[in-house]
Amino acid sequence: MKKLLLILACATLTTGAFAQKRVVDEVKSDIRNMNANSGTLLKSLEKIRPALKNDETKDDAQTWFLAGKCGFGFYDKCVGERAVGKPVNEKQMADALLEGYGYFMEAYRLDSIPELEKDGTPKVDKKTGAVKFKSKFRKDIVSAIGGHVNDFTQAGNALYDAKDYLGAAKCWGLYCDFENAKFLGNARPEMVDTIVAQMRFYQGISAWQGEDLQGAMKAFEQARRKGRLDKETFDYSMSVAASIPNNDEAVVAIAKEAYPIHGKVDNTYAKVIVNDLLNKEQYDEANSILDKIILENPTNSEYLDLKGVLLEQQGKMDDAISYFQKAVEVNSDYAKGYFDLGRMYFNRAIKVAEENEKLSGTQLAELTDPLYKLAMPALEKSYQLDPSNNDCKRALVNIYYQLNEEAKLKAIEGN
């Protein structure tokens, strides 16, 4: 009985293998049928997928080649049907094109049998020294892909509209990659850099929306390399890079690239560069860069404030206060400048209190109250301009308490 079961099992396995080979033959027949419509080719594509996993057929280049033909064939039939006014599923078309491309590339990989000498060693091209290969499908694969290069842009549009952002990014990325696809040989397209840059930008946007941050960052970098150096591209590049953990160096690198081009209209790039130097305590370089920037932008309050922060971090408190004052002088609505100015006096008062904690309340107030009074108007102005600054609010609560400003304390605590 056990022997019979074993024979039956073997028969089942063999039948399954033959079934997949039969499917491959059927699909080959479907493709040869010039009258086949898109529906027939879609069914053929569905029919052949199991053969791509079956042990008897998965390592045969023909299996993958036919699957690629089904994908591209379905796409082409839909294009023809759309041209005569028939309704088509744009996303399904795009999916079939992408799927077919993947199948073709696997067929291309498998369809590379080394030519052998009589002694069994590989034949070598005497001019190039490369091993010679014989293939059955590569020429057709190259022709098919080369003839569909531009279709990948349309497929990307369809997938993006369908909110398949990763699929769209892949399509647009492939389109751009074809420019350097050596396997295409003479079918490799010549592309205009501005168009490639635009497509890389779209690829980056789509990858970002699909939450592939690494892919988005790479695509934006490729867009910049192709000449897309507008502010929008840099801003997306920095935003995506900043969203990736432990990626500060990449953010700084992008800021350094952007600053010479857009630094005069956006302070962000310079601030990123200088803050990085501050974090690394590279004060000489930070001062050199910032002094040059301020010389070029003498009335920019953010740069003046940043210089104050730099001096503060070096322990040059009086010089820092001077720059914070300059920052609010050139821009009377600059909340951060007022906050930093008030914060300096407030922190001095706290430090004096800590250093003289043994003094009586009256004696200590004689030392701290003048500093609180210097801090108060600057912090009040900052809080008026930016009520969301809770650090500013807490400092004012402390000052009002120390100076017995009961009405102001009650008012701010009520907010």
N, C-alpha and C positions, 0 to 999 in steps of 0.2 A: 504493500500500500504506500509506504514511504517513497519507494522508488517511482511509483506512478505519479505521486504528487510532485516529485522533483522534475520528472520529465515534462509534466504539465506546466510547471513554473518556467522552465527553460523555453518551452514552446511559446509561452506568453511573452517573455522577454524578446525572443526572436521576432515574433509577430509585430511587437511594438516598434522594433528597429526597422523592419521592412515597411511598416506603415508610414514612418517618417520619411523614408526614401521615396515612397510612393507620393507623399505630399509634395516633396521637392519636384518630382516629375510633373505633378499636376500644376504646380505654380509656374513651372517653366512653360507649360502649354498655355496657361492663362496669359502669360506675358506675350507669347507669340501671336495671340489672337488680336489682330489689329482692330477688331470691332469691339474689344472689351471697353466697357464704360468705367467710370470712376468707382461705382459700386462693386463691380467685379474685382477690380484691383485692390479695393479696400478689404474685401473678403479674402483675397489671396495673401495680403499682408498679415491678416489675423491668422490665416491657416498655417503660414510658414513659421510663425514665432516659436512654437514648440520644438521645431526642428533645430533651432539655434541653441537649444539646451540638451538635445538628445546626443548621447555619446557616439552614435553611429554617424551623425551628420554635422555636429557642431564644429568639427575641425576641418570641414571641407569648404574651401573658398567659394565654391559654387553656391552653397546654401546661403551664405551671407551676401553674395553678389545678387542672387535672385531677390532676397529680402530688400536690398537697396533698390533694385529695379522696381519693386512693388511700391515702395515709398515715393520714389521720384515719379513713377508712372501715375500713381494716384494724384499727385500734385499737378502734373501736367494735364491730366484729363480734366481736373477741376478748373484749371486756367482756361481750357478750351470751352468748357461748359459755361463758365462765367462770361466769356466773350460773346456768347450768343444769347445771353440774358437768363440763363438758368441759375437758380439759387444754389449757392455753395456754402459750406461751413469753413470760414476763413481760418479759424483756429485748428480745425482738423487738418486742413491743408498744410499749415505751418508745422504742426506736430509730425505729419508724415514726411515732410522734407527733412526735418531734423533727424528723425528716426532713420530715414533712408541714408542720410549722410553717415551716421554712425555705423550702419551695416556695411556701406561701401568701404569705409576705412578699415574695418576688420577684414573684409574680403581682400583688400589691397595688401594687408599685412600677411595674410595666409597664402596669398597667391605669389609666392616668391620662392621658387624651387631652384637651388643652385645647379648650374650646368656642370656636369662632371666629365673629367678626362677618362680615358680608358682604364687608368689605374685607380679610378675612384676619387681622385682629388678634385677640388673645385677648379673650374676654368677661370682664368684671370684675364682681364682686358689688358693687352700689352701696352696700350697708351696710358691708361689711368691706373693700372694696378689693382682695380676694383674687381671683386668677384662677379662673374656673370650670372645673371638669373634668367630663367625662362618663366613666362607667365601667360595665363590664358585670358584673364579678365582686366588686367591693369589698364590697358589702353582704353577700354570701354568705360572704366571707372573714372579715369582722368577726363575723358570727353564729357561724361555726364555731369561731373562736379563743375568742370570749367564752364559748361553751358548754363549752370544755374547760380553762378556767383551772385548776380544782382537780385535773384529771388530771395536770398537770405535777408536782405534789407526789408522787403515786403513782408516776409514771414515774421521778422522781428516786430514790425508795426502791428501785425495781427495779434501776436501773442501779448504785446504790451496793452493793446486795447482790451484784451480778454483778462488782463491783470495777472497774466503768467509772466511775472517780471524776470524770473531767473531764465525762463525759456527765451524771452526777448533778448536778454543780455547775451545769452549763448549765441543766438543768431547773429546779432550785430558784431560780436566778437569774432565769430568765424568769418564773416564777411571781410573784416579788417585783416584777419590772419592770412587770407588767401593771397594777399600781396606778397608774402614771403614764403608761400607754400611751394617748396622746390619740387615736390612730387608732381605738381601740375605741369612742369616743363613749359612748353610753348603755350599751353593753355592758361598759364599764370597771368592774371590781369594786371595792367598798369593802372595805378590809382592816383588820384590827386590828393595831396596831403591834407588840404582843407576839408575834403569830404571825409577822409579817414578820421581826421581829428574830431569832426562832428559826430561820426558814428561811435567813436570811442567815448565821447562825452555822453551820448545816449546810453551806451552800454553801462557806463558808470552810474548814471541815474537809475537805470533799471535794476542793476545789481544792488544798489543801496536800498531801493524799495523792496527788493527781495531779501534784504537783511544779509546779503553776502558782502560784508564790509571790506574784507581783504580783496575780493574781486573788484569792488567799486574803486578802492584806492588805486589798484593797479591800472584799471581802465582810465581813470582821470590822469594818472601819470603819463600813460601812453598818449592821451589827448594833448597834453602839454608838450610832449616830445614832438608831436606832429604840428605844433604851432598854435594850438588853441590856448592863448595866454590871457584871455579876458578875465576880469575880476570874478565873474560867476564861477568859472572853472576852478580858480584858486580857492574860492570860498567853500565850494563843495568838497574840494580835495582836503582842506584843513578840517572841515566839520567831520567828514568821514574818518580821517586819520585820528582825530581827537576822540572818536567814539570807540576806538579799539584800545583795550587795556594795555598798559605798559608800552605805549607807542609815542612817547613824548618826542623822541629824536626825529621821527618822521614829521611830526607837526612843525617842529622848529625848521627842519630842512625845507618844507614847503613855504614857510614864512620868509625864509632867506631868499627863496626863489621869487616870491611875489613882491617883496619890499621894493626892489629897484624899479619895478613896473607900476605898482599901484600904491606905494607907500605914501604919496602926497595926498591921496584922497581917502585913505583908510589907515587909522593908527594901529589897528590890530596887529599887523605884521611886525612892526617895530616893537610893540609891547611884548609879543611872544618871544622875539629874539632877546630882548634885554632881560626879561623875566627869567629866561633860561640861564643867562649868564649870572644873574643874581643867585639863582638856586645853586649854581656851581661855584659861587663865590669868586667868580672871575671879574673882580671889580674894575681893574684897569681897562680891560677890553669893553666892559659895559659902559664905563664913563666915556671912553673914546667914541664909541658908536653913538651914544645918546647925545654927547656934546655936538657931534656933527649934525645929528638930526635936528637938534634945537636951533643950531645956526641956520639951517635951511627952513625951519618952521618956528620962528621966535615967538609967535603968538598962539601956539598950540598948547592949550591948558593941560591936555593929557600927558604930553611929553614933559612939560615942566613938573607936573605932579610925579611922574615916574622918576624924574631926576631927584626929586625930594625923597622918594622912597629909597632910591639907591644910596643917597648920602646918609639917610637914617640907618640903613643896614650897616653902613661903615662906621657908625657911631658919631657922625658929624651932625649933631642935632640942630645947632643954630643954623648951619647952612641948609639943612633940610627944611626948617621952618621958613627960611627966606624963599625957597623955591615953591613951597605950598602957597605962600602969600602971592607970589608972582602968578601962580596958576589961577587964583580967584580974581586977581586984578585984570587979567586979560579976558576972563570969562566969569562974569558975576553970577551966572546960573550953573556953575560947575559944582554939583553937590559933593563929589568925592574930594575935591580940593578943600572945600570948607571942612569936611569931616576930618581929613588928614591934618589940617591946621589945628582944629580944635582938639583932636586926639593927642597931638604932641604936648599941648599944655596940660591936658587932663592927665596924661601918663606921668608928666613931671610932678604934678600934684600928688599922685598916688605914690610915686617913688619917695618924695619928700616925707610923706606921712609914714611910710614904712621905715625910713631911716631915722625918724624922730618920734617913734612910738612912745617913748618914755616921757615926752613933754605933756604938759597939761593941755586940756582942750583949747583953752584960749591961746596959749602959746603956739600950739600947732596950727590953729586957724590963721594966725598972723603970717605963717609961712605958706600955707596952702591956698587960702582964700584968693590972693591975687592971681594965682595960676588958674583957679577955677573960673574967676571972672574973665580972664583972657580966653579961656576955652569956651565959655558959655555962648557968646554971640555967634561964633563960628559954627558950633554944633547946632544951635537953633536954626541958623540959616540952612545948614545941610539937611536938617530934619524937615524943614519947610519944603525944600526942593525934592526930598526923597523920603516920604513918611514910611517907606517899607524897610528902612535901615534900622533894624532892631538894636544893633550895637550902639548906634547914635542915640537911640531912645534910652537905653540903659545908662549911658554916660550922663545924659541930661537929668535923669531921675536922681542919680547920685549927686550931681552938682546942685540941683535944687534943694535936696535934703541938706547938703553941707552948708549951703548959703541961706537956709531958712526961707526959701522962696516958696511959701505954702500954696499960693494961688497957682503958680506955674506947675508945682508938683501935682496938685489936684487935677489940673487940666490935662496934663500929659498922661497921668495914670488912668484918666477917664477915656482915653483914646484906645 
